[in-house]
Amino acid sequence: MATTRRRQQIIMMAVLLMGSFITTLAETLMNTALPTIMRELNVTQMTAQWLSTGYMLVAGIMMPTAAYFTNRVKLRPLFITIMTTFLAGLIISASANTFTVLLIGRLIQALAVGISMPLVQNVITIISPISKRGLMLGVTGVVINLGPAVGPTLSGYLVDHYSWRMLFIFLIPLAAVALLLGIFLIKNITPTRHDRLDVPSLILSTVGFGALLYGFSNIGVTGRLDGQSLLCIIIGTIIIAVFIYRQLHLTQPLLELRVFRSPSFRKVAVLALLSAIALMGPELIIPLFNQNVRGLTAFISGLTLLPGALLMAILSLVSGRIYDQIGIKKLAYLGFGLAVLTTLPFIYFGAGTSPWAICLTYALRISGLTLVYMPIIVYGLNALPAAYVVHGSTLIVTIRQLASSLGTALMVATITLGRNAGLQQGLSSKLASAQGYRWTFVLTLVITGLCLLWSLLLKNKTTVEL
């Protein structure tokens, strides 16, 4: 009986992971396709990047609801709804004839991704014993990280040989298969209860983070910190502060912020934010650099990221097991230390940099970050009691997603600021663009260095602190 039940759990997890892979794959499909879309739909880089940053923002806004849906809705109907929504978004994007319609389709896809990413992690956390949590979340990390990592390469091939519409068309049958498998193979194994969704909290988080993102994005459009951008950032910060205050005074909050009473979880939350920017920012910036400065095709640009994607998959699989055996400190020093060292060469990338040098440097850097990316989650969750684990898991994923969205907007804004500064110095357009990317790589180095410094505060392993 136990063997049969375990087999059913493995089959269900395989279907859930398949759905998660398909939805997360869509996250970075736009990265290498942006220059092509900019030309065909006649939009600027700052407008086009909303296909990525807007997507990540909507996904991040939906993630706080994942704990509610996990606790409130049975697993099978929840999975079916997620995949149906994602499929609808794909069809809209594939048939779009304007940028606005394309963006709407992307944001509908993001609604599904915002729930699917935490859902898989929550289910894994619920059914896995603490001693195996690192290994199981490592397996999950392969899927969650591999999708976004191979997206640019796949995107480059499809854009060079077909059309940007193929980015969505080829996913439609895969999503349909995942939906059908979910209907027949997913069982309602997670417990449910009558939680209430706090709509005012959802509105506050949407408006607050939306204002922040718009403020940072507008800096990229104008090339300076103008009054409108500053006002949006201030308003967003105030609204988020109100959101936090409300969460701490609700019986059933949208996000259970009481998990921050755990000192170890607080440290992990900061590290999750910084590491998400350090990881996801270059995944958007390097394809743009390859095409706009190096003049590479979309496919070759994406191909330079592929070895890093494969190493990410392998290391995600083993990093959790290594953490279970040796703890976080050595992993953090090795991983973040390697990431800092391999970010340094980025600052010297230019129009003549070899694609092989970009490929190797990026692969080593992403390998270092992958060593600690999932173990950080395990470290934080092990400091929480069982009743808070789902909330803690959802919160970390939400922090990472919002950090990725705000971080990429900040990096694109930095490119614009650096480019404008270069033009004012009398540099040619190409050299000014190279300077903009150099400024962004310096910012990436600073953030990666902060990850290493912050990891010095961690204990080796955690026990329940609440």
Phi and psi in degrees as a GROMACS rama.xvg file:
@    title "Ramachandran Plot"
@    xaxis  label "Phi"
@    yaxis  label "Psi"
@TYPE xy
-64.8612  -38.0106  ALA-2
-65.697  -41.5577  THR-3
-63.5716  -43.7649  THR-4
-63.6496  -39.989  ARG-5
-65.5093  -39.0995  ARG-6
-63.7931  -40.5781  ARG-7
-62.6006  -40.6431  GLN-8
-62.9766  -40.7645  GLN-9
-64.0529  -43.1937  ILE-10
-62.8283  -44.6554  ILE-11
-63.8765  -42.0528  MET-12
-64.8901  -34.7023  MET-13
-63.0824  -41.2394  ALA-14
-68.1881  -43.6545  VAL-15
-60.8687  -42.2482  LEU-16
-68.2468  -34.5993  LEU-17
-62.6567  -46.2902  MET-18
-61.7006  -40.9718  GLY-19
-66.3702  -39.9737  SER-20
-61.8174  -45.1676  PHE-21
-63.3619  -43.4919  ILE-22
-71.3758  -39.7573  THR-23
-74.2218  -26.5969  THR-24
-58.1788  -35.8502  LEU-25
-67.8381  -17.1754  ALA-26
-62.5426  -43.1229  GLU-27
-109.441  9.25736  THR-28
-59.6941  -27.7429  LEU-29
-78.1923  -18.9515  MET-30
-56.2463  -52.2434  ASN-31
-82.4088  -13.0394  THR-32
-88.7284  -11.0695  ALA-33
-57.8182  -46.4057  LEU-34
-58.1935  -39.7288  PRO-35
-65.2093  -44.8506  THR-36
-64.9933  -36.8566  ILE-37
-59.6551  -42.4518  MET-38
-71.1935  -47.1326  ARG-39
-70.816  -37.115  GLU-40
-101.011  2.94925  LEU-41
56.6187  56.8094  ASN-42
-127.403  159.542  VAL-43
-79.388  168.31  THR-44
-62.3174  -39.927  GLN-45
-65.9113  -36.4306  MET-46
-69.8156  -45.2397  THR-47
-63.6905  -34.1174  ALA-48
-66.9625  -12.7814  GLN-49
-64.8932  -20.297  TRP-50
-63.6122  -26.5908  LEU-51
-98.7364  -53.6545  SER-52
-70.9723  -37.3903  THR-53
-64.6617  -39.6728  GLY-54
-59.1994  -48.5049  TYR-55
-67.1108  -33.8738  MET-56
-66.1945  -48.8443  LEU-57
-61.8923  -41.6714  VAL-58
-60.4917  -43.0027  ALA-59
-64.9666  -37.0814  GLY-60
-67.5617  -34.6794  ILE-61
-75.9061  -24.6384  MET-62
-60.0537  -36.5624  MET-63
-59.9397  -23.3148  PRO-64
-80.3854  -9.96124  THR-65
-62.5205  -40.7898  ALA-66
-63.1939  -40.7496  ALA-67
-60.9704  -49.7835  TYR-68
-66.2827  -36.2667  PHE-69
-63.0418  -40.3509  THR-70
-80.5689  -26.7694  ASN-71
-98.0777  -35.7387  ARG-72
-110.59  140.617  VAL-73
-64.2577  151.448  LYS-74
-61.6105  -46.0095  LEU-75
-64.8216  -52.6218  ARG-76
-61.8217  -29.9986  PRO-77
-67.1364  -44.8969  LEU-78
-64.2054  -41.7035  PHE-79
-61.9175  -42.978  ILE-80
-63.8197  -41.5024  THR-81
-60.2566  -50.0346  ILE-82
-69.4963  -34.3369  MET-83
-65.0464  -42.6968  THR-84
-63.201  -44.5435  THR-85
-62.1633  -42.5151  PHE-86
-61.7966  -41.3198  LEU-87
-62.0511  -41.3776  ALA-88
-63.1132  -39.5975  GLY-89
-61.3999  -45.3355  LEU-90
-63.7226  -40.82  ILE-91
-63.8814  -45.3134  ILE-92
-65.8124  -40.5308  SER-93
-64.3511  -30.552  ALA-94
-99.0127  6.06985  SER-95
-68.244  137.332  ALA-96
-115.618  1.53645  ASN-97
-136.577  161.572  THR-98
-63.9678  -37.2585  PHE-99
-60.9911  -45.3271  THR-100
-66.0281  -40.9722  VAL-101
-59.3664  -44.222  LEU-102
-64.932  -40.0899  LEU-103
-60.8888  -43.8988  ILE-104
-60.8347  -41.4306  GLY-105
-62.6451  -41.9699  ARG-106
-69.1219  -32.4205  LEU-107
-66.1743  -41.007  ILE-108
-58.6859  -40.6942  GLN-109
-64.3455  -31.9945  ALA-110
-57.9633  -42.0073  LEU-111
-70.8498  -42.95  ALA-112
-63.4485  -36.7135  VAL-113
-60.109  -26.1189  GLY-114
-97.6702  -35.586  ILE-115
-67.7919  -38.5818  SER-116
-63.4044  -51.7288  MET-117
-68.17  -30.5649  PRO-118
-58.42  -49.25  LEU-119
-61.5285  -44.0315  VAL-120
-65.6483  -37.5527  GLN-121
-65.5675  -43.5488  ASN-122
-64.1728  -43.5942  VAL-123
-58.2851  -44.6735  ILE-124
-63.6912  -38.4419  THR-125
-68.1043  -43.1149  ILE-126
-90.8907  -9.02211  ILE-127
-98.4334  135.908  SER-128
-68.2404  153.927  PRO-129
-56.0643  -37.4553  ILE-130
-65.6708  -23.3953  SER-131
-107.218  2.54543  LYS-132
-63.1361  -39.2033  ARG-133
-61.7203  -46.0049  GLY-134
-62.9667  -47.3569  LEU-135
-66.8681  -40.948  MET-136
-70.4371  -25.2022  LEU-137
-65.9612  -42.4346  GLY-138
-61.5726  -43.7215  VAL-139
-61.0947  -38.5489  THR-140
-62.3703  -32.7217  GLY-141
-56.3645  -47.1202  VAL-142
-71.4601  -49.2689  VAL-143
-64.8236  -37.4264  ILE-144
-84.405  -31.9535  ASN-145
-68.5015  -38.1022  LEU-146
-55.7702  -59.0269  GLY-147
-62.2122  -29.1453  PRO-148
-73.4734  -38.8187  ALA-149
-86.8305  -10.4195  VAL-150
-53.9527  -49.811  GLY-151
-60.5847  -39.3761  PRO-152
-66.3974  -48.6517  THR-153
-61.4729  -42.7765  LEU-154
-59.8055  -44.8563  SER-155
-60.2923  -42.6653  GLY-156
-63.4232  -47.3823  TYR-157
-65.978  -39.6235  LEU-158
-68.3376  -40.4834  VAL-159
-69.4609  -35.0504  ASP-160
-101.949  -19.3153  HIS-161
-132.394  -113.204  TYR-162
-145.164  158.209  SER-163
-60.8861  -21.7034  TRP-164
-64.4444  -27.3711  ARG-165
-64.6049  -20.9423  MET-166
-59.3016  -29.6202  LEU-167
-100.906  -35.3435  PHE-168
-61.8579  -41.5682  ILE-169
-71.4074  -21.7336  PHE-170
-81.2152  -20.69  LEU-171
-59.4484  -51.4009  ILE-172
-64.5523  -33.4527  PRO-173
-64.8683  -43.6477  LEU-174
-65.2649  -37.2961  ALA-175
-65.0318  -40.106  ALA-176
-64.4934  -44.5699  VAL-177
-60.588  -38.8714  ALA-178
-62.9531  -45.5678  LEU-179
-65.1705  -42.284  LEU-180
-62.4208  -38.5391  LEU-181
-63.4195  -39.5516  GLY-182
-60.4062  -39.7328  ILE-183
-97.0009  -23.5946  PHE-184
-113.474  -21.904  LEU-185
-76.6328  131.408  ILE-186
-111.416  154.425  LYS-187
-85.0136  77.9732  ASN-188
-94.1462  -15.2498  ILE-189
-88.0362  140.136  THR-190
-69.6321  148.188  PRO-191
-122.845  159.088  THR-192
-150.267  166.837  ARG-193
-88.3171  68.0858  HIS-194
-75.6439  160.963  ASP-195
-117.515  132.025  ARG-196
-81.6394  121.695  LEU-197
-84.748  98.1201  ASP-198
-61.6225  -43.8625  VAL-199
-55.5924  -37.1004  PRO-200
-65.7749  -40.1994  SER-201
-63.5687  -40.5566  LEU-202
-65.4528  -43.9425  ILE-203
-60.9858  -44.6725  LEU-204
-66.0468  -39.1446  SER-205
-63.2358  -50.2725  THR-206
-68.1547  -41.6843  VAL-207
-63.9602  -53.1561  GLY-208
-70.6142  -32.1723  PHE-209
-62.8862  -41.6657  GLY-210
-65.4124  -41.2927  ALA-211
-60.2967  -48.4462  LEU-212
-63.1084  -42.2425  LEU-213
-63.3737  -39.1344  TYR-214
-61.2849  -48.012  GLY-215
-65.0849  -41.0871  PHE-216
-65.0601  -37.1353  SER-217
-67.3956  -28.7367  ASN-218
-61.6783  -38.1607  ILE-219
-67.1938  -33.5255  GLY-220
-71.2506  -46.7858  VAL-221
-85.6862  -22.8975  THR-222
78.707  12.4446  GLY-223
-157.122  164.391  ARG-224
-87.3782  89.4824  LEU-225
-90.0558  177.484  ASP-226
-61.8316  -39.1058  GLY-227
-64.8499  -44.5208  GLN-228
-63.1525  -46.7974  SER-229
-61.9821  -40.4617  LEU-230
-62.6685  -43.3716  LEU-231
-61.8349  -42.2452  CYS-232
-64.9292  -41.96  ILE-233
-65.8278  -46.4874  ILE-234
-61.7081  -43.6794  ILE-235
-60.0005  -43.0146  GLY-236
-63.1328  -42.8235  THR-237
-63.8356  -44.9315  ILE-238
-64.4131  -39.2455  ILE-239
-64.7748  -37.2313  ILE-240
-62.3679  -40.7006  ALA-241
-64.2203  -40.789  VAL-242
-58.9641  -46.0649  PHE-243
-62.5651  -44.8834  ILE-244
-58.2978  -42.9514  TYR-245
-64.5011  -41.2441  ARG-246
-61.0364  -36.0334  GLN-247
-76.1536  -9.61957  LEU-248
-118.812  12.6558  HIS-249
-104.913  145.155  LEU-250
-69.8193  -40.115  THR-251
-123.458  82.0148  GLN-252
-73.6491  160.154  PRO-253
-65.5116  -42.7467  LEU-254
-121.859  126.729  LEU-255
-81.8922  90.1322  GLU-256
-78.4456  -5.24604  LEU-257
-66.9063  -12.6922  ARG-258
-63.0895  -20.1478  VAL-259
-73.5296  -5.21151  PHE-260
-66.6707  -19.4452  ARG-261
-80.1534  118.673  SER-262
-58.2332  -41.0056  PRO-263
-66.3379  -38.3054  SER-264
-67.4112  -36.8552  PHE-265
-60.1458  -43.6573  ARG-266
-64.2397  -40.4615  LYS-267
-65.9722  -36.9874  VAL-268
-60.4743  -44.2179  ALA-269
-63.9728  -44.0014  VAL-270
-67.0107  -35.7642  LEU-271
-63.0286  -40.6392  ALA-272
-64.3652  -49.9853  LEU-273
-65.5438  -42.8016  LEU-274
-68.8456  -30.3935  SER-275
-65.7256  -43.0468  ALA-276
-65.341  -42.5759  ILE-277
-62.4681  -34.1384  ALA-278
-84.8467  -51.83  LEU-279
-80.4489  -29.7797  MET-280
-55.5794  -55.3156  GLY-281
-62.5083  -24.9448  PRO-282
-64.412  -27.5489  GLU-283
-89.0291  -41.2335  LEU-284
-73.0607  -41.3132  ILE-285
-63.7751  -44.3999  ILE-286
-58.6322  -38.485  PRO-287
-65.5617  -42.3707  LEU-288
-61.1621  -45.6897  PHE-289
-58.6018  -39.8698  ASN-290
-87.0726  -40.5548  GLN-291
-83.5473  -28.8047  ASN-292
-107.018  -48.2295  VAL-293
-79.0674  -22.568  ARG-294
75.6943  23.9534  GLY-295
-78.7345  157.384  LEU-296
-71.9084  164.593  THR-297
-60.3  -39.5756  ALA-298
-67.8125  -49.2165  PHE-299
-62.3799  -37.9946  ILE-300
-59.6349  -47.0918  SER-301
-68.3774  -32.27  GLY-302
-65.4078  -29.9897  LEU-303
-64.4669  -19.8841  THR-304
-92.978  -11.6432  LEU-305
-64.758  -47.3102  LEU-306
-56.2103  -38.7186  PRO-307
-62.9283  -38.026  GLY-308
-64.4219  -41.4563  ALA-309
-67.8008  -41.511  LEU-310
-64.1962  -35.9314  LEU-311
-60.8383  -42.8257  MET-312
-62.3686  -45.5327  ALA-313
-65.5193  -46.9574  ILE-314
-71.0214  -31.0687  LEU-315
-61.6574  -35.5627  SER-316
-68.2379  -36.0937  LEU-317
-99.2429  -18.5166  VAL-318
-63.8929  -38.9045  SER-319
-63.9643  -40.7235  GLY-320
-66.0215  -40.5114  ARG-321
-62.0137  -41.8171  ILE-322
-61.2024  -43.714  TYR-323
-56.2222  -28.8645  ASP-324
-92.5366  -41.251  GLN-325
-118.79  -8.11795  ILE-326
87.4596  -171.38  GLY-327
-94.8497  -26.7912  ILE-328
-63.2617  -52.5506  LYS-329
-63.9636  -38.892  LYS-330
-60.884  -44.8031  LEU-331
-65.6977  -44.3598  ALA-332
-62.7499  -43.9858  TYR-333
-67.1249  -49.3356  LEU-334
-66.5313  -53.7449  GLY-335
-69.3594  -34.1055  PHE-336
-61.9053  -44.9311  GLY-337
-63.1147  -39.8733  LEU-338
-64.3877  -40.0424  ALA-339
-64.0657  -47.9026  VAL-340
-61.7338  -38.2995  LEU-341
-86.4033  -5.87509  THR-342
-83.274  -27.2536  THR-343
-53.4584  -46.7479  LEU-344
-61.8116  -24.7769  PRO-345
-55.3596  -35.6477  PHE-346
-62.4931  -25.6772  ILE-347
-100.848  6.30677  TYR-348
-65.1447  140.987  PHE-349
-149.427  -167.201  GLY-350
-63.9567  -23.5356  ALA-351
-99.9073  4.32446  GLY-352
-66.1051  134.192  THR-353
-67.0378  137.089  SER-354
-57.4064  -31.3884  PRO-355
-65.8391  -38.6014  TRP-356
-65.3375  -42.4671  ALA-357
-61.9107  -44.1246  ILE-358
-60.9521  -49.5089  CYS-359
-65.9227  -45.6465  LEU-360
-62.7495  -45.039  THR-361
-62.9522  -41.4702  TYR-362
-62.7556  -44.1803  ALA-363
-65.9537  -40.2176  LEU-364
-65.0114  -47.5476  ARG-365
-69.2567  -27.016  ILE-366
-63.8755  -43.9762  SER-367
-61.2282  -45.241  GLY-368
-66.895  -35.5564  LEU-369
-65.987  -31.6025  THR-370
-56.8928  -29.2927  LEU-371
-114.99  -6.43439  VAL-372
-62.6218  -50.9147  TYR-373
-82.0379  -39.2565  MET-374
-55.978  -30.0353  PRO-375
-57.4175  -42.2613  ILE-376
-62.7733  -46.7901  ILE-377
-58.905  -44.9852  VAL-378
-56.8934  -45.2224  TYR-379
-70.2468  -42.8362  GLY-380
-67.8185  -32.8676  LEU-381
-68.4314  -12.4841  ASN-382
-88.623  -1.66948  ALA-383
-109.821  146.984  LEU-384
-69.8335  163.443  PRO-385
-55.5941  -36.9985  ALA-386
-66.3484  -20.9912  ALA-387
-105.242  -4.01218  TYR-388
-62.8653  -46.1813  VAL-389
-61.8391  -41.7704  VAL-390
-64.0836  -42.3857  HIS-391
-64.8364  -42.1042  GLY-392
-61.1413  -46.6177  SER-393
-62.3725  -40.2033  THR-394
-65.5207  -42.731  LEU-395
-64.6922  -44.3748  ILE-396
-62.8237  -39.4305  VAL-397
-63.7874  -45.6665  THR-398
-58.371  -44.8777  ILE-399
-64.538  -41.7279  ARG-400
-67.1068  -45.5278  GLN-401
-65.6021  -37.7822  LEU-402
-63.9774  -39.6667  ALA-403
-62.1975  -42.8351  SER-404
-66.0206  -52.6248  SER-405
-66.0353  -36.0302  LEU-406
-66.7946  -42.6725  GLY-407
-67.8954  -36.9821  THR-408
-62.4959  -41.0865  ALA-409
-64.5051  -38.749  LEU-410
-70.1354  -40.6731  MET-411
-63.2899  -39.1048  VAL-412
-62.6967  -37.8802  ALA-413
-66.0879  -38.0613  THR-414
-57.3798  -46.7348  ILE-415
-63.2936  -44.2536  THR-416
-61.4617  -44.7223  LEU-417
-65.6177  -39.5248  GLY-418
-65.3378  -45.6324  ARG-419
-61.5354  -39.6318  ASN-420
-63.0428  -39.4014  ALA-421
-65.3742  -41.6334  GLY-422
-63.429  -38.3818  LEU-423
-67.6243  -25.8092  GLN-424
-82.6016  -2.88679  GLN-425
91.9857  10.8625  GLY-426
-72.8348  155.201  LEU-427
-67.7034  165.318  SER-428
-58.0342  -42.4002  SER-429
-69.291  -42.3703  LYS-430
-67.8524  -35.52  LEU-431
-65.4884  -40.1072  ALA-432
-63.2073  -42.0177  SER-433
-60.202  -39.2557  ALA-434
-63.9863  -39.1373  GLN-435
-59.3712  -43.7618  GLY-436
-68.428  -34.951  TYR-437
-62.5069  -42.0017  ARG-438
-59.1883  -40.857  TRP-439
-66.2312  -39.5357  THR-440
-66.8791  -34.1097  PHE-441
-62.8799  -44.0982  VAL-442
-59.6798  -41.2839  LEU-443
-61.6321  -41.4013  THR-444
-61.8155  -43.8611  LEU-445
-61.1617  -45.7883  VAL-446
-65.3509  -41.018  ILE-447
-65.2323  -38.9075  THR-448
-63.2004  -37.7029  GLY-449
-63.1171  -35.5242  LEU-450
-59.4784  -46.13  CYS-451
-63.5876  -45.3904  LEU-452
-64.1682  -42.2104  LEU-453
-66.5162  -32.254  TRP-454
-65.8435  -17.5659  SER-455
-65.978  -18.6875  LEU-456
-84.0734  -8.96529  LEU-457
-80.3794  145.451  LEU-458
-77.5702  171.772  LYS-459
-74.5326  -42.968  ASN-460
-143.148  160.074  LYS-461
-117.45  153.989  THR-462
-124.467  170.048  THR-463
-58.9754  127.834  VAL-464
-112.323  -1.87706  GLU-465
